[in-house]
């Protein structure tokens, strides 16, 4: 397995005080960039061999010592890949500004210096310094999240999906991203015919995203014909000079997780029973339609048939569901006077978000492909895996094939080759 090398058009590091900038292009031995649907920040790791990197102003003194490289140092990079070149891109798609979180594996000798830089986005550092003290009165969750993540300064936003309804909310001195992740599980997409709760909050190189599971699946199904299509074949070589075609080859493939029945039942992904305590009158609510999931989630493929033993319809009506959820009803809080109005009804979202998050991870696949920096976390792709058929020369698709959402993506750049790794997720059988 091999893939063509990429070129660093820029890889500058600036001292924490901003007074000196040095290029690391000639000393990079390994660079890996990460985005994750479950991570509110971008991260990266770069390994540097500073044998040939010396401060011209101080002959013979290494960059690590003379800059010096410390936590908080700024790193600006831009990468130009074979696919960028094949598609006529004048500039590389992958470029960003990150900051040194920590420096590890420092090895120094008379003629060589090696170190590893762990990088994070500026917003990750900023998030550690900010606490949300504001009180939000009757605002939609998307507006609350957007306001929190840019409390001190404007931040690049890619897509913030509108949410149904309004709530009262207090930041409670928690960090913005902590609040955003908490609210994501409660958020319901605006205008949804069935109120399917569950959002993701994550960062890509284009900015922050706050999007529902429902919209990710809907858009993936709607744009099926235009999705990047990756195919596993017997020919996994990328030695020929055709990056445009090679970019869509699957170099390595594995099914990392299939549905685990007992774990799924323990989480309440198939059936839940919800009990709420009302602190105003000390009563317990018994929701009428809370025992089982009322509606199945949107799917990235065909509905899977459940075995009779796992089919919730076969469970006697007098039996409890696989998970019992107890919550304090959000009532009579965050108001100027005494109120009996429910601020946010857990009966509307708790089971829905559990099912939506859980079902999306029914099938997980790990891929390695030639570097493909056009892709980002949250994007949908189409995967073609041939069916194993003895004595057949015809190509037919396995049930693993179909539309997937990119949960994680990493781009790995080595001296002579570059790859992208993806963890894909979906909640149904393929095509």
N, C-alpha and C positions, 0 to 999 in steps of 0.2 A: 504494500500500500504506500503510495506516495502522492504528493500534490505539489504544485509549483510554488515557488517562494513569492512572497509579497515584498514590497519596498516601503520602508519608512521614509515618507517625504518630510517628516518632522518628528522629533522626539526631544524636546527641550525641557530641561529642569531648571527652575529658578529658586534661589535660596529663599528661606522663609522671610528674610527682611526685604526681598525684592530687589536687591542691589546687583546681583550677578546671575547670568543665565549661561548655561553650557549645554551643548548638544550631546546626547547619549547615543546617537544613531550608530556610531562605529563600535559601540561596546555591548549592544543588546544581544544576548544569546537566547532568550526566551521571553515572550510577552503573551499574556493571556487576559482577555477581556470578558466580563461576565454581566449578563442581565437575567433577571428572574422575576416571574409573575408574582412571586411571594416576597420579593425584596423591594423596599421603597427606595433603594439606592443602587447605583452602578458601582462595581468593584473591578479591580484589575491587579495583576501581579507581574512584575518585570524583573528578570534576572540580568545583571550587568557584570561584564568582565572589563575592568577598567585598565587593562594592560596598556592600551594605546591612548587612553583619555587622560591627558595631563593639562594642567592650567598653564597656558602659554605665557601668562604673566609671571608665573612662578615655576620656572623650568624644573620638570621632574616631579612636581608635587601633584598628587592624585586629586581627581575631582571630589571624591568623598570627603577629603580633609580640607581642601582649599575652598570649596563652595561655601560653606559645608552643606552636605545633605543631611537634613534633620526632618523630624515630623513637621508637617505644615508646608514643606517645600512644594511648589507648584510644578506640575508636569503637563505640557502641551504636546499632543501627538496627532499625527495623521498618517494613515496607512493606505497605500495604493496596491490593490490586489489584481491578480490576473483577470478576474471577472470584470473589474472596473475597466481595464484596458480593452477587453473583448467587446464590451458594451459601449465603448466610446466615451467613457466618463473622463473628463479632463482632470478631475480631482477625486481622491479616494472618498468613499462613502463614510468610512469609519474615522472619525476624528473627534476629540473631546479634550476637556481640561479636567484633570484630576489632581488630587493632593495626597501627599505621602502620609499614610496612617501610622506606619511603623517600618523600621529597617531591620532586617534579619540576615542571618547567615553571612556576616561580614568576615571575610578571610583576607588577611593582608600579608604580603611578603615583600621582599625588596623590589621585585619587578612586576608584581601582579596584585591586583585588588579585585575581589569579587564580593558582590552584595546583592540582596534581594529587596525590592521596594514593594510594599503593599499599599495600594492606592484606593481611594474612595472619592466620591463626588463631593463637591463643595457643600451641597445640601445636606449630606450625611453629617458633616462637621457642624454645620449651622444648626441642625436639629438638636444637637447635644446642648446648645446654649439657650434654646428658646423653651419657655413654658407657656402653655395656654391658660390664661386667667379670665378670658372673656366669657360672658354669658350670652348665649344665642337664643333668641325668643322667636318662636314660630318661623323657622327658616328651614329650607330643604337641606337634606344631608349633603348634596353635592356642593351647595354654596358654603356650608359650614366647613367642609374639608378644604375647599379651594382657599377660603380665607385663612384657615389655620396654617397651611403650608407656606403661605407668603405673608406672615405676620409682620416681618421686619423689612422685607424687600420683595419686589416682583420676581417670580420664578417662572421658568419656561414651562408652559403647559402644552401637552400634545392633544389630549382629548378628555374632557370631563362630561360624562353622561348625566343627564338630568334625572332626578329621583322623584318618586311619588310622595306627595304629602309634605307636611312640615312637622318639626319637633322643637322642643326646648332642650337646650344642652349646655352644660358647663364643662369647660376644659379641665378643671380640677387639678391644675398645676402639672399636668402631664405633657410630655413632648408632643409636638404636632403629629409626627408619624404614628405614634402610639394611639392617639385619638383617631386618626384616619383609618387605621386597620380595625379598630373597635367598631367604628361606624360603618365600615364596608360590609360587615356581616349583617347589619340591620337594614341596609339600603335596599329599596325596591325600585326597579326601573319605572320611569314615568310612562303612563299610558299602557302599562302591561295589562292585557285582558285577564290573565291569571297572575296574581301578585307573587312573582317568583323572586325571592330575596337572594342576595349574595352578590357582592362586588369585589373587584380586585383593585388594589392601589399599588402601582409600581412605577419605576423610572426606566426610560430608555434614553438613548442619545438624543432623541427629539424632544424629551421633556417628560413630565409626569402624566400618568393616566389614571383615571378613575372610571372603570367600566364594569358593567354587569356581566355575569356569566351568560345570561340570556342573550345579550347583544353580541358577545364574542361568538356564540354558536350560530345565531341568526345570520350574522355577516359572513361567517365561514361558509354556511350552506348557500347563501345568496350568491357569493362570488366564487363558487366552486370551479367554474371554467377558467378563471383567471389566476388561480392559486399556483404558486411554485410547485412543480411536480417532481418528486424524487423517486428514483426507481432502483431497486436492487437487482443486479444482473450478475452473470458469471464473470463478465469483464469489468474488473474494478481498477484497472490500470488508468492512470492519468498522465502517462508519459508522452502521449501525442500532443501536439501543439494546437489544442482546441479547447481553451478554457470555458467557452460558452456552453459547450456540450458536457464537459467534464464536471462543471459546477453542479449538475443535477444527478450525478451518480451517488449512490449510497456505497461508501467504502467499508463501513462496518455497521452491523445491525444486531440488536438484541432486544428481546421482550423482557423488560425488567420487572414488571408487575402485572398480574392479572387480578381480577376481583377476588377478594378473600371474604368468604361468606360470614364466618363467625365475627370477624372484626367489623364488617359492615353492619351486622345486626347490633353489635355492642355500641356502635356510634349512633344508631338510630336512623341509618340511611334508608331503610325500608319501611319502618313503622315507629312512631313515637306516641307517647301519651303525655300530655302537658297539663300541669297543675299550677295555678297561680294564686299567691297569697295577696289579698288586698289589705294594705296596712291601715286604711282608713276605718274599715269596719271589722277587721280581723276575720274576714270570710275567705273561703277558698272557692275559686272559680272552677267550673267544670265545663270546658269548651265543648260545644256540641259536635264539632267535626275535627277533633284533635287526635283521635286515637290512631288513625292511619293517614298516610299521605293521600291528599285528595286528588292531586293531578301529577302525572309523571313529568319530569323535567324535559326541556328541549334536548334533542339528540343530534349527534354528529354522525348519523348513520341509521341503521335499522334497529328497531326495538328488539331487545333480546328476550327470549322466552325464559321464564323462571321455572326451575324445577318445582314440582308440587310441594315439596317440603319447605321451600323458601317463599312460596307464593302467599302473600299476606291475606289474600281472599280465602285461603283454605284454613286460616286460623279462626277458631270459634270466637263468637262475639263477646263471650264472657271472659276471655283471656286478655292479659295485659300485652301491650306492644313490647318490642325488644328493648326499648329504652324509655325510662320515665324521666321527664324533665320537670323540675320544680323551680319556679322563679317568683320573685317579688314583683307584683304588678306596678308599673311606673304610673302612679296616680297621685294627684294632689301635691306634686313637687314642682319646683321651679316656677312658681306663680307668685304674684304679689299678694294674693289673699288665699283663703281656703277654697279649694277646688276639688271636685269629684271627677273631673274629666281625665280620661286616660291619655297620658302624654304620648306613649308609644306602646302599642299592644303587641306583646311578645307572641301572641297567638297568630299574628300575621306573618311572622318572619322566622321564628326559631327553627321549626321543622323544615321549612322551605330551604333555608340556607344550609342546614346540615345535609339535606339530600342533594342540593345543587353542587356543593363543594365536593362531597364524597363521590357522587356518581361520575363527576368529571375525571376522576382518577381511576376509573374502572380498568382502563387499559393504559399502560405506560410503555413507551418504546424509546430506546437510546440509539441515536444515529451519529455517525461520523461521516462528514462530507468534505469535499474540497472547500476552502474558505469561501463563505458567502455572506458578506457583510451587509447586504441589502436587507437581510432578515433580522427581526427583532423579537424580543419576548412579547407574547400576546398575539403575534401573527398566526394565521392559519396556513397550513401546507397540505398537500396531497401526497400520500405515500403509496407506492405500488410495490407490493411484495408478491412474487410468484408463488403459486400453489405447488406444493410438492406432490407430483403425480408420477408414479412408476411407469416407465415405458411410453410416456407421452412427450411429444415435441411441441405441443401447443402451449401458448402462454395464457394462463388463467390466473386470476387474482385470488389470493388467500383472504380470509375474513379479517386478517390483521390490516389489510389495505384500507384506505379511505382517508377522510379528512381528520386532521389533528390540529390541536392548539399547541404552540411552542410555550412550554412552561419555563424552561431554562435554555439559554443559548450562550455558548462561549466561543471565542475566536482565538485560536492558538497560532502564534507566529514564531517559527524557528528560523535558523539561518538559511536553510535550503528548502523549506517546505512550510505550508500553512494549511490549517484545517478549521472547520467549524464543527462543534459538537452540540447536539440538541437532545433535550428530553421532551418528548411529545406525549400529550395526554388526550384522551377522548372517553366518551361515556356510552358507546354503542358498538355493535358489530359493524364491520366495514361493508364495502360494496362487493 
